[in-house]
């Protein structure tokens, strides 16, 4: 990937994602042994499944709503439709 602000909150550079800032970086990444690429791929997949699923995002949204609007968050957590929770 190219480098961009906040990327490290999704993946750990060098361990879960390969970053390239130059042509030389791309050439080096393409030349990595398959075993190393597979290890990086596995770690990235584990992180995605642990932290970046729709269920995880829904829990995060519910927590944010509960913190910001206690009644709204509780309604959503109870399974009420949004229009009824408001």
Secondary structure, 3 states (H helix, E strand, C coil): CCCCCCHHHCCCECCCECCCCCHHHHHHHHCCCHHHHHHHHHHHHHHHHHHCCHHHHHHHHHHHHHHHCHHHHHHHHCCCCHHHHC
